[in-house]
Amino acid sequence: MTAMSDTPVASAGTGNGAAIWTGRALSGLVVLFLLFDGAIKLVPLQVVIDTVTPLGWPADPALWRALGVVLVASALLHAYPRTSVLGAILVTAYLGGAVATHLRIGSPLLSHTLFGVYLGIALWAGLWLRDPRVRALLPLAR
């Protein structure tokens, strides 16, 4: 196994321009969504409080501000190329909490519970398309 470095691994390929731009666009959409979601928690808007209490979470604004900071910081780390993998790992962990919350209360599977999984797949797909180091680490074909 080749260690991750700044130079692309030959077996992973360097990707073509269309794949890289598709990855950037996909990553950009995910980051914009995460920044919006984090920003409404920073305030926190009343819609946040109204939405989380049926999920079993406390209505404490300090908690939601803290989660907003975590989400915005993780999204920004993912947006910056040198820290994109760390950001993707942190966002994946955050989304795991959202999935667990929806599983716990029995939310509809395809629309609510798996939404975090869908977002995580888009996050990692965008990163895979734009970063040859990730393609080397996670090759889809040999």
N, CA, C and O of each residue as an XYZ file, in Angstrom:
568
protein
N       0.850     -1.176      0.000
C       0.000      0.000      0.000
C       0.894      1.237      0.000
O       1.870      1.300      0.747
N       0.578      2.171     -0.796
C       1.350      3.405     -0.890
C       0.832      4.417      0.117
O      -0.378      4.588      0.267
N       1.745      5.087      0.804
C       1.352      6.110      1.770
C       0.792      7.320      1.037
O       1.171      7.600     -0.101
N      -0.110      8.032      1.696
C      -0.684      9.233      1.088
C       0.376     10.322      1.026
O       1.088     10.560      2.002
N       0.477     10.970     -0.101
C       1.427     12.056     -0.276
C       0.814     13.086     -1.206
O      -0.341     12.961     -1.611
N       1.592     14.105     -1.543
C       1.099     15.150     -2.428
C       1.162     14.739     -3.896
O       0.580     15.410     -4.748
N       1.870     13.631     -4.204
C       1.949     13.198     -5.586
C       0.945     12.090     -5.832
O       0.794     11.190     -5.006
N       0.255     12.150     -6.969
C      -0.750     11.129     -7.251
C      -0.106      9.762     -7.452
O       1.014      9.659     -7.953
N      -0.814      8.730     -7.064
C      -0.362      7.367     -7.277
C      -0.817      6.953     -8.667
O      -1.948      7.229     -9.066
N       0.068      6.289     -9.405
C      -0.225      5.966    -10.794
C      -1.488      5.119    -10.940
O      -2.271      5.333    -11.865
N      -1.693      4.159    -10.036
C      -2.853      3.280    -10.184
C      -4.173      4.000     -9.945
O      -5.217      3.566    -10.432
N      -4.131      5.091     -9.201
C      -5.365      5.822     -8.929
C      -5.698      6.793    -10.038
O      -6.844      7.227    -10.158
N      -4.728      7.136    -10.840
C      -4.959      8.090    -11.915
C      -5.072      9.500    -11.361
O      -5.357      9.709    -10.182
N      -4.845     10.435    -12.224
C      -4.927     11.823    -11.796
C      -6.301     12.404    -12.049
O      -6.582     13.535    -11.652
N      -7.168     11.635    -12.713
C      -8.517     12.129    -12.975
C      -8.521     13.078    -14.153
O      -7.511     13.708    -14.467
N      -9.654     13.169    -14.793
C      -9.746     14.107    -15.900
C     -10.394     15.395    -15.403
O     -10.925     15.461    -14.294
N     -10.336     16.393    -16.237
C     -10.857     17.694    -15.843
C     -12.331     17.674    -15.495
O     -12.757     18.350    -14.558
N     -13.116     16.903    -16.242
C     -14.553     16.835    -15.974
C     -14.832     16.213    -14.612
O     -15.700     16.683    -13.877
N     -14.096     15.155    -14.276
C     -14.290     14.500    -12.974
C     -13.906     15.443    -11.837
O     -14.599     15.522    -10.823
N     -12.812     16.146    -12.015
C     -12.366     17.071    -10.968
C     -13.386     18.184    -10.766
O     -13.714     18.524     -9.629
N     -13.889     18.756    -11.859
C     -14.878     19.828    -11.734
C     -16.212     19.323    -11.198
O     -16.902     20.035    -10.468
N     -16.573     18.092    -11.560
C     -17.781     17.493    -10.991
C     -17.618     17.313     -9.486
O     -18.536     17.591     -8.714
N     -16.449     16.848     -9.080
C     -16.165     16.696     -7.651
C     -16.195     18.017     -6.915
O     -16.722     18.105     -5.806
N     -15.634     19.039     -7.524
C     -15.658     20.369     -6.896
C     -17.091     20.881     -6.756
O     -17.460     21.438     -5.722
N     -17.888     20.690     -7.797
C     -19.285     21.150     -7.754
C     -20.071     20.384     -6.689
O     -20.816     20.982     -5.914
N     -19.905     19.080     -6.656
C     -20.602     18.266     -5.665
C     -20.169     18.646     -4.255
O     -21.000     18.808     -3.362
N     -18.866     18.785     -4.066
C     -18.361     19.209     -2.754
C     -18.873     20.591     -2.388
O     -19.227     20.840     -1.235
N     -18.914     21.487     -3.360
C     -19.402     22.842     -3.111
C     -20.850     22.854     -2.664
O     -21.211     23.595     -1.750
N     -21.682     22.044     -3.297
C     -23.098     21.971     -2.905
C     -23.247     21.426     -1.484
O     -24.042     21.936     -0.694
N     -22.478     20.393     -1.172
C     -22.536     19.826      0.183
C     -22.065     20.847      1.204
O     -22.698     21.022      2.245
N     -20.965     21.520      0.917
C     -20.432     22.522      1.851
C     -21.433     23.664      2.036
O     -21.636     24.120      3.161
N     -22.057     24.130      0.966
C     -23.056     25.195      1.095
C     -24.223     24.757      1.978
O     -24.681     25.525      2.824
N     -24.703     23.535      1.789
C     -25.781     23.023      2.633
C     -25.344     22.971      4.095
O     -26.078     23.403      4.983
N     -24.145     22.440      4.340
C     -23.657     22.324      5.721
C     -23.456     23.689      6.369
O     -23.758     23.866      7.549
N     -22.946     24.657      5.602
C     -22.770     26.012      6.144
C     -24.113     26.644      6.477
O     -24.248     27.310      7.503
N     -25.108     26.442      5.616
C     -26.444     26.957      5.902
C     -27.003     26.309      7.164
O     -27.516     26.995      8.048
N     -26.899     24.971      7.243
C     -27.409     24.252      8.407
C     -26.690     24.698      9.681
O     -27.322     24.876     10.722
N     -25.381     24.876      9.600
C     -24.630     25.341     10.765
C     -24.988     26.769     11.143
O     -25.084     27.100     12.325
N     -25.184     27.615     10.136
C     -25.495     29.027     10.400
C     -26.825     29.192     11.118
O     -26.936     30.032     12.010
N     -27.847     28.405     10.749
C     -29.129     28.559     11.430
C     -29.072     28.020     12.859
O     -29.911     28.365     13.690
N     -28.090     27.181     13.139
C     -27.894     26.717     14.508
C     -27.124     27.758     15.335
O     -27.305     27.839     16.550
N     -26.283     28.537     14.692
C     -25.509     29.562     15.403
C     -26.394     30.641     15.997
O     -26.083     31.178     17.061
N     -27.490     30.968     15.331
C     -28.333     32.077     15.779
C     -29.023     31.778     17.116
O     -29.045     32.722     17.906
N     -29.573     30.661     17.491
C     -30.257     29.695     16.640
C     -31.653     30.182     16.294
O     -32.345     30.771     17.125
N     -32.053     29.932     15.069
C     -33.393     30.309     14.639
C     -34.431     29.476     15.379
O     -34.154     28.357     15.810
N     -35.618     30.031     15.520
C     -36.695     29.321     16.223
C     -37.046     28.004     15.540
O     -37.429     27.041     16.204
N     -36.916     27.961     14.214
C     -37.209     26.728     13.489
C     -36.298     25.587     13.938
O     -36.699     24.423     13.923
N     -35.074     25.925     14.337
C     -34.160     24.894     14.840
C     -34.714     24.311     16.132
O     -34.810     23.092     16.276
N     -35.075     25.169     17.058
C     -35.603     24.719     18.351
C     -36.894     23.925     18.150
O     -37.088     22.878     18.769
N     -37.780     24.433     17.275
C     -39.050     23.753     17.022
C     -38.849     22.383     16.373
O     -39.665     21.482     16.563
N     -37.782     22.226     15.619
C     -37.533     20.971     14.913
C     -36.846     19.936     15.795
O     -37.102     18.740     15.652
N     -35.980     20.373     16.701
C     -35.179     19.407     17.462
C     -35.875     18.868     18.706
O     -35.559     17.767     19.158
N     -36.806     19.616     19.261
C     -37.466     19.123     20.477
C     -38.269     17.846     20.235
O     -38.243     16.970     21.099
N     -38.984     17.681     19.109
C     -39.654     16.393     18.873
C     -38.670     15.231     18.671
O     -39.040     14.065     18.804
N     -37.421     15.563     18.350
C     -36.396     14.536     18.173
C     -35.796     14.089     19.504
O     -34.977     13.171     19.546
N     -36.208     14.741     20.585
C     -35.700     14.369     21.900
C     -34.503     15.167     22.358
O     -33.911     14.857     23.392
N     -34.132     16.193     21.607
C     -32.997     17.038     21.980
C     -33.490     18.213     22.824
O     -34.626     18.658     22.658
N     -32.644     18.720     23.728
C     -33.052     19.881     24.522
C     -33.128     21.147     23.670
O     -32.459     21.258     22.642
N     -33.940     22.087     24.106
C     -34.118     23.348     23.385
C     -33.092     24.396     23.803
O     -33.294     25.580     23.532
N     -32.019     24.009     24.440
C     -30.995     24.918     24.945
C     -30.246     25.599     23.786
O     -29.552     24.919     23.029
N     -30.372     26.921     23.636
C     -29.693     27.613     22.532
C     -28.170     27.456     22.562
O     -27.534     27.452     21.508
N     -27.578     27.327     23.754
C     -26.126     27.165     23.841
C     -25.674     25.858     23.185
O     -24.631     25.815     22.533
N     -26.457     24.802     23.360
C     -26.138     23.522     22.720
C     -26.154     23.662     21.211
O     -25.260     23.162     20.528
N     -27.158     24.334     20.690
C     -27.282     24.454     19.235
C     -26.248     25.382     18.650
O     -25.804     25.184     17.519
N     -25.851     26.406     19.412
C     -24.736     27.247     18.957
C     -23.457     26.429     18.876
O     -22.707     26.538     17.906
N     -23.206     25.608     19.893
C     -22.003     24.767     19.899
C     -22.015     23.790     18.719
O     -20.997     23.613     18.051
N     -23.151     23.165     18.465
C     -23.242     22.252     17.324
C     -23.091     23.001     15.999
O     -22.521     22.472     15.044
N     -23.597     24.222     15.945
C     -23.411     25.047     14.754
C     -21.943     25.353     14.511
O     -21.478     25.309     13.372
N     -21.207     25.665     15.577
C     -19.767     25.926     15.459
C     -19.048     24.676     14.951
O     -18.203     24.759     14.060
N     -19.388     23.517     15.523
C     -18.766     22.262     15.097
C     -19.048     21.999     13.619
O     -18.143     21.626     12.873
N     -20.282     22.189     13.199
C     -20.643     21.912     11.808
C     -19.988     22.899     10.846
O     -19.465     22.489      9.810
N     -20.007     24.178     11.167
C     -19.380     25.175     10.289
C     -17.879     24.929     10.198
O     -17.310     24.974      9.108
N     -17.234     24.670     11.332
C     -15.780     24.414     11.333
C     -15.456     23.174     10.512
O     -14.498     23.177      9.738
N     -16.242     22.114     10.672
C     -15.998     20.880      9.919
C     -16.200     21.103      8.425
O     -15.417     20.607      7.614
N     -17.235     21.839      8.055
C     -17.494     22.124      6.638
C     -16.372     22.962      6.034
O     -15.959     22.722      4.899
N     -15.880     23.939      6.781
C     -14.781     24.762      6.279
C     -13.495     23.953      6.148
O     -12.740     24.139      5.194
N     -13.241     23.059      7.095
C     -12.081     22.175      6.972
C     -12.202     21.314      5.718
O     -11.213     21.087      5.021
N     -13.403     20.839      5.433
C     -13.615     20.028      4.235
C     -13.441     20.854      2.959
O     -12.967     20.334      1.949
N     -13.809     22.105      2.995
C     -13.715     22.959      1.806
C     -12.271     23.304      1.450
O     -11.959     23.541      0.283
N     -11.397     23.334      2.442
C      -9.988     23.689      2.215
C      -9.229     22.431      1.787
O      -9.215     21.453      2.534
N      -8.597     22.425      0.607
C      -7.990     21.200      0.079
C      -7.008     20.493      1.022
O      -7.006     19.263      1.084
N      -6.194     21.220      1.738
C      -5.190     20.567      2.600
C      -5.817     19.846      3.790
O      -5.216     18.921      4.336
N      -7.008     20.256      4.194
C      -7.664     19.637      5.355
C      -8.990     18.968      4.974
O      -9.813     18.676      5.841
N      -9.189     18.730      3.689
C     -10.485     18.215      3.228
C     -10.810     16.829      3.774
O     -11.970     16.539      4.066
N      -9.815     15.979      3.914
C     -10.075     14.630      4.437
C     -10.471     14.706      5.911
O     -11.421     14.046      6.331
N      -9.757     15.499      6.692
C     -10.125     15.683      8.099
C     -11.542     16.227      8.207
O     -12.330     15.738      9.016
N     -11.875     17.232      7.404
C     -13.225     17.790      7.413
C     -14.266     16.744      7.044
O     -15.341     16.702      7.643
N     -13.955     15.896      6.059
C     -14.900     14.854      5.656
C     -15.125     13.852      6.785
O     -16.249     13.394      6.991
N     -14.082     13.515      7.507
C     -14.213     12.586      8.644
C     -15.074     13.215      9.734
O     -15.946     12.550     10.293
N     -14.838     14.485     10.041
C     -15.609     15.164     11.086
C     -17.084     15.309     10.679
O     -17.979     15.094     11.497
N     -17.327     15.669      9.430
C     -18.709     15.795      8.966
C     -19.399     14.436      8.990
O     -20.573     14.343      9.351
N     -18.683     13.383      8.610
C     -19.256     12.039      8.642
C     -19.671     11.662     10.060
O     -20.736     11.079     10.263
N     -18.839     11.993     11.034
C     -19.187     11.716     12.429
C     -20.435     12.500     12.838
O     -21.322     11.954     13.494
N     -20.505     13.764     12.458
C     -21.662     14.598     12.763
C     -22.927     14.001     12.148
O     -23.967     13.923     12.802
N     -22.829     13.583     10.892
C     -23.984     13.000     10.211
C     -24.397     11.675     10.850
O     -25.579     11.329     10.857
N     -23.434     10.940     11.381
C     -23.759      9.712     12.094
C     -24.651      9.973     13.291
O     -25.548      9.183     13.585
N     -24.412     11.072     13.980
C     -25.276     11.455     15.099
C     -26.688     11.773     14.640
O     -27.662     11.444     15.317
N     -26.790     12.419     13.480
C     -28.122     12.736     12.942
C     -28.871     11.456     12.567
O     -30.064     11.323     12.840
N     -28.165     10.527     11.944
C     -28.793      9.257     11.574
C     -29.240      8.508     12.830
O     -30.349      7.977     12.878
N     -28.377      8.469     13.839
C     -28.717      7.776     15.089
C     -29.935      8.405     15.761
O     -30.787      7.696     16.295
N     -30.016      9.722     15.735
C     -31.166     10.416     16.306
C     -32.455      9.990     15.625
O     -33.448      9.688     16.286
N     -32.433      9.967     14.303
C     -33.646      9.600     13.562
C     -33.983      8.116     13.721
O     -35.158      7.752     13.763
N     -32.974      7.267     13.809
C     -33.232      5.846     14.063
C     -33.895      5.640     15.418
O     -34.825      4.846     15.558
N     -33.396      6.376     16.417
C     -33.878      6.231     17.788
C     -35.364      6.549     17.915
O     -36.079      5.888     18.669
N     -35.833      7.559     17.179
C     -37.246      7.951     17.330
C     -38.152      7.342     16.271
O     -39.362      7.565     16.284
N     -37.568      6.567     15.346
C     -38.388      5.904     14.338
C     -38.854      6.801     13.208
O     -39.963      6.629     12.702
N     -38.032      7.750     12.805
C     -38.366      8.610     11.664
C     -38.498      7.771     10.396
O     -37.978      6.658     10.333
N     -39.187      8.296      9.392
C     -39.268      7.573      8.115
C     -37.858      7.284      7.579
O     -36.997      8.164      7.566
N     -37.641      6.060      7.146
C     -36.302      5.601      6.775
C     -35.711      6.351      5.591
O     -34.636      6.939      5.711
N     -36.389      6.342      4.455
C     -35.799      6.882      3.228
C     -35.680      8.401      3.222
O     -34.719      8.938      2.672
N     -36.628      9.097      3.817
C     -36.611     10.558      3.742
C     -35.849     11.219      4.879
O     -35.163     12.215      4.649
N     -35.944     10.703      6.087
C     -35.344     11.374      7.236
C     -34.101     10.653      7.751
O     -33.030     11.249      7.861
N     -34.252      9.380      8.063
C     -33.166      8.640      8.691
C     -31.955      8.545      7.780
O     -30.830      8.756      8.233
N     -32.154      8.237      6.530
C     -31.028      8.050      5.612
C     -30.548      9.342      4.954
O     -29.620      9.299      4.146
N     -31.144     10.480      5.269
C     -30.696     11.733      4.658
C     -29.226     12.000      4.964
O     -28.483     12.440      4.087
N     -28.803     11.740      6.188
C     -27.392     11.912      6.548
C     -26.478     10.982      5.770
O     -25.345     11.341      5.446
N     -26.970      9.786      5.470
C     -26.190      8.843      4.653
C     -26.062      9.379      3.232
O     -24.980      9.340      2.646
N     -27.160      9.875      2.679
C     -27.110     10.446      1.331
C     -26.123     11.617      1.267
O     -25.335     11.728      0.327
N     -26.179     12.476      2.270
C     -25.279     13.626      2.300
C     -23.825     13.174      2.441
O     -22.932     13.735      1.808
N     -23.596     12.168      3.265
C     -22.246     11.629      3.429
C     -21.710     11.010      2.146
O     -20.532     11.167      1.822
N     -22.565     10.308      1.419
C     -22.147      9.736      0.138
C     -21.772     10.837     -0.840
O     -20.766     10.726     -1.541
N     -22.568     11.895     -0.895
C     -22.257     13.024     -1.781
C     -20.947     13.693     -1.357
O     -20.140     14.070     -2.207
N     -20.736     13.841     -0.057
C     -19.515     14.454      0.462
C     -18.289     13.656      0.030
O     -17.335     14.222     -0.504
N     -18.311     12.334      0.260
C     -17.164     11.495     -0.070
C     -17.012     11.305     -1.576
O     -15.887     11.188     -2.064
N     -18.107     11.272     -2.320
C     -18.010     11.160     -3.785
C     -17.343     12.399     -4.370
O     -16.492     12.293     -5.252
N     -17.730     13.570     -3.879
C     -17.098     14.799     -4.351
C     -15.617     14.821     -4.030
O     -14.804     15.223     -4.862
N     -15.264     14.395     -2.837
C     -13.854     14.362     -2.435
C     -13.093     13.333     -3.271
O     -11.970     13.597     -3.702
N     -13.690     12.170     -3.502
C     -13.047     11.121     -4.295
C     -12.776     11.611     -5.718
O     -11.713     11.341     -6.278
N     -13.729     12.325     -6.299
C     -13.564     12.806     -7.667
C     -12.498     13.892     -7.783
O     -11.835     13.993     -8.815
N     -12.324     14.696     -6.750
C     -11.397     15.833     -6.868
C     -10.034     15.602     -6.247
O      -9.139     16.426     -6.441
N      -9.834     14.515     -5.507
C      -8.564     14.320     -4.803
C      -7.943     12.975     -5.154
O      -8.482     11.934     -4.779
N      -6.816     12.977     -5.870
C      -6.181     11.714     -6.258
C      -5.698     10.896     -5.057
O      -5.591      9.674     -5.155
N      -5.407     11.541     -3.941
C      -4.981     10.792     -2.743
C      -6.119      9.928     -2.217
O      -5.895      8.804     -1.769
N      -7.336     10.451     -2.273
C      -8.495      9.688     -1.810
C      -8.785      8.553     -2.785
O      -9.142      7.452     -2.365
N      -8.634      8.813     -4.091
C      -8.817      7.744     -5.081
C      -7.792      6.641     -4.884
O      -8.106      5.467     -5.080
N      -6.563      6.997     -4.496
C      -5.534      5.990     -4.234
C      -5.860      5.175     -2.984
O      -5.605      3.972     -2.930
N      -6.418      5.835     -1.999
C      -6.763      5.167     -0.743
C      -8.007      4.301     -0.892
O      -8.110      3.242     -0.273
N      -8.951      4.752     -1.713
C     -10.226      4.046     -1.913
C     -10.453      3.764     -3.386
O     -11.348      4.359     -3.986
N      -9.674      2.875     -3.991
C      -9.874      2.602     -5.427
C     -11.179      1.842     -5.629
O     -11.486      0.917     -4.878
N     -11.945      2.234     -6.645
C     -13.199      1.559     -6.941
C     -12.993      0.334     -7.800
O     -13.824     -0.574     -7.786
N     -11.896      0.286     -8.554
C     -11.609     -0.863     -9.402
C     -10.109     -1.120     -9.371
O      -9.303     -0.204     -9.206
N      -9.767     -2.359     -9.530
C      -8.337     -2.726     -9.568
C      -8.017     -3.306    -10.908
O      -6.873     -3.682    -11.160
